[in-house]
Amino acid sequence: MNISIFGLGYVGAVSLACLARDGHKVIGVDLDPVKLDLIRTGKTPVVEEGMVDLMASVAASGRISVTTNAAEAVRDSVISLICVGTPSAPNGSQDQTAVLRLSRELGAVMRGIDRPHVFVFRSTLVPGTVEDSLRPIMEEASGKKEGRDFHVCFQPEFLREGSSIRDYDNPPFTIVGANGDAAPQALRKLFGHLPCEFRVTSVRAAEMVKYCCNNFHALKITFANETARLCEALGVDPFQVMDLVCADTHLNISRAYLRPGFAFGGSCLPKDLRATMHLAKQRDIDVPMQAGILASNRAHLDHAISKVLSTGKRRIGFVGLAFKSGTDDLRESPMVYLAEYLIGKGMTLAIFDPEVHLSSLLGANRRFIETHVPHIGGLIRKELAPVVAESDVLVVGLNEAKTVSLLKQVVRPGQVVIDLVGIGDTTGLAGDYLGLCW
Ligand SMILES: NC(=O)c1ccc[n+]([C@@H]2O[C@H](COP(=O)([O-])OP(=O)(O)OC[C@H]3O[C@@H](n4cnc5c(N)ncnc54)[C@H](O)[C@@H]3O)[C@@H](O)[C@H]2O)c1
């Protein structure tokens, strides 16, 4: 395939070399004449393992060329990968000067081209950029319609400097954010052979996932380093501890705890976090990321409170009270905090949780209700039906299949369902559906 690549930094230069190696004809475009001269003479513009040999071999193959002329590059290719820099502005926002300017230029080039072309944005872009800024700019500059006369899509790049050729050949996945078939079809021809899943998503999801992945990586490094500082102060070997943490592929290095839902609670996580923070304080160890976890959890609870208040209704039904589905443990349950807050605001509550019946509660749980939240005990109903009948708003805090399925059948038109946990398919739900964050 004939491909043009705009921006020959780490991402663009490695892509140019690898695509040419794979047999494609690649035109590199950059504003920097020094980079173009290096590539023209078979040298690498970036320091990367394997790039010296690869550049020499692809230059010798005759499959690469370079230019500063965007029009020529688009005319001589069917697909363009856009890899220009998107650095931080002084206020932390993304500086999109290069990609905005280039989009206008590419749109103007398309004015004079009468066959469709696929533009693939590979620069990291804040969600919404392609659909809200770049596509309109290109349509205006070209006088043409995206999706018909040309196509845009977003494909995040997951390579890491230092191992980028290996990462190019072994990405975690290929993600293409697109609204039509043309761009994914073209990209399958370039990347479909890679040993990973090829996923097509919305453009915004593809933009967002790049940030999520990088932020998650930053969070993991910080977690390991905070743990190491605390371990050092306690005379514990941090490598042994983190090795054990990573050995648990059930709960730690897994999908567990990564599904969006309601705030955490229960008898372990909040208390153990508090004890860890106290320990760190005693040893003068600063662990700001972990110290922020409880505050973040509280913000999630506050978000749920605002959702309920935003309905303006006062008869509230709770589906779920325990801190998670399938348990009767009410200790530090965020549902209990939410109930207490709403009662404090003078709202009327009725509560159903299949696992929580005052008559059958034993030991610590019964004591918890009787001593901490005695006013909640009287609001608990044995069945879901009276809760639905008594309420204008239903707050769903559990994801137990039988209860959720029954709930979906009995909701009345006009009733508001606030879903804190992600109950899945809501087609056919009679009431107004409000997700907590979705
Ligand atoms: N570096 C990485 O490891 C990496 C990994 C994944 C994603 N990304 C993202 O990819 C993008 C590129 O990163 P990079 O590190 O390769 O950037 P870079 O700064 O190394 O290179 C960008 C290149 O774009 C060129 N350029 C600017 N405007 C141009 C224009 N109008 N036409 C042609 N060329 C132009 C610049 O001269 C420069 O050579 C960024 O958005 C970055 O966040 C980078």
PDBQT file of the ligand as one rigid body, heavy atoms in Angstrom, charges set to zero:
ROOT
HETATM    1  N1  LIG A 501       7.129   9.093  21.924  1.00  0.00    +0.000 N 
HETATM    2  C1  LIG A 501       6.389   8.056  22.273  1.00  0.00    +0.000 C 
HETATM    3  O1  LIG A 501       6.881   7.049  22.797  1.00  0.00    +0.000 OA
HETATM    4  C2  LIG A 501       4.921   8.060  21.997  1.00  0.00    +0.000 A 
HETATM    5  C3  LIG A 501       4.177   6.901  22.219  1.00  0.00    +0.000 A 
HETATM    6  C4  LIG A 501       2.808   6.900  21.944  1.00  0.00    +0.000 A 
HETATM    7  C5  LIG A 501       2.198   8.064  21.480  1.00  0.00    +0.000 A 
HETATM    8  N2  LIG A 501       2.948   9.200  21.303  1.00  0.00    +0.000 N 
HETATM    9  C6  LIG A 501       2.269  10.378  20.786  1.00  0.00    +0.000 C 
HETATM   10  O2  LIG A 501       2.565  10.466  19.398  1.00  0.00    +0.000 OA
HETATM   11  C7  LIG A 501       2.719  11.823  18.986  1.00  0.00    +0.000 C 
HETATM   12  C8  LIG A 501       4.101  12.043  18.409  1.00  0.00    +0.000 C 
HETATM   13  O3  LIG A 501       5.056  11.788  19.413  1.00  0.00    +0.000 OA
HETATM   14  P1  LIG A 501       6.622  11.799  19.095  1.00  0.00    +0.000 P 
HETATM   15  O4  LIG A 501       7.310  11.491  20.369  1.00  0.00    +0.000 OA
HETATM   16  O5  LIG A 501       6.913  10.968  17.886  1.00  0.00    +0.000 OA
HETATM   17  O6  LIG A 501       6.799  13.366  18.709  1.00  0.00    +0.000 OA
HETATM   18  P2  LIG A 501       8.112  14.149  18.277  1.00  0.00    +0.000 P 
HETATM   19  O7  LIG A 501       8.043  15.484  18.908  1.00  0.00    +0.000 OA
HETATM   20  O8  LIG A 501       9.321  13.289  18.486  1.00  0.00    +0.000 OA
HETATM   21  O9  LIG A 501       7.914  14.307  16.698  1.00  0.00    +0.000 OA
HETATM   22  C9  LIG A 501       6.911  15.070  16.110  1.00  0.00    +0.000 C 
HETATM   23  C10 LIG A 501       7.360  15.463  14.713  1.00  0.00    +0.000 C 
HETATM   24  O10 LIG A 501       6.298  16.120  14.042  1.00  0.00    +0.000 OA
HETATM   25  C11 LIG A 501       6.866  17.076  13.170  1.00  0.00    +0.000 C 
HETATM   26  N3  LIG A 501       5.849  18.028  12.699  1.00  0.00    +0.000 N 
HETATM   27  C12 LIG A 501       5.244  19.053  13.369  1.00  0.00    +0.000 A 
HETATM   28  N4  LIG A 501       4.342  19.679  12.575  1.00  0.00    +0.000 NA
HETATM   29  C13 LIG A 501       4.382  19.042  11.368  1.00  0.00    +0.000 A 
HETATM   30  C14 LIG A 501       3.690  19.207  10.142  1.00  0.00    +0.000 A 
HETATM   31  N5  LIG A 501       2.789  20.175   9.976  1.00  0.00    +0.000 N 
HETATM   32  N6  LIG A 501       3.969  18.374   9.134  1.00  0.00    +0.000 NA
HETATM   33  C15 LIG A 501       4.878  17.384   9.283  1.00  0.00    +0.000 A 
HETATM   34  N7  LIG A 501       5.579  17.175  10.405  1.00  0.00    +0.000 NA
HETATM   35  C16 LIG A 501       5.322  17.991  11.456  1.00  0.00    +0.000 A 
HETATM   36  C17 LIG A 501       7.974  17.696  14.010  1.00  0.00    +0.000 C 
HETATM   37  O11 LIG A 501       8.931  18.370  13.217  1.00  0.00    +0.000 OA
HETATM   38  C18 LIG A 501       8.543  16.433  14.686  1.00  0.00    +0.000 C 
HETATM   39  O12 LIG A 501       9.597  15.874  13.919  1.00  0.00    +0.000 OA
HETATM   40  C19 LIG A 501       2.431  12.652  20.245  1.00  0.00    +0.000 C 
HETATM   41  O13 LIG A 501       1.083  13.019  20.258  1.00  0.00    +0.000 OA
HETATM   42  C20 LIG A 501       2.729  11.697  21.381  1.00  0.00    +0.000 C 
HETATM   43  O14 LIG A 501       2.014  12.028  22.550  1.00  0.00    +0.000 OA
HETATM   44  C21 LIG A 501       4.278   9.207  21.544  1.00  0.00    +0.000 A 
ENDROOT
TORSDOF 0
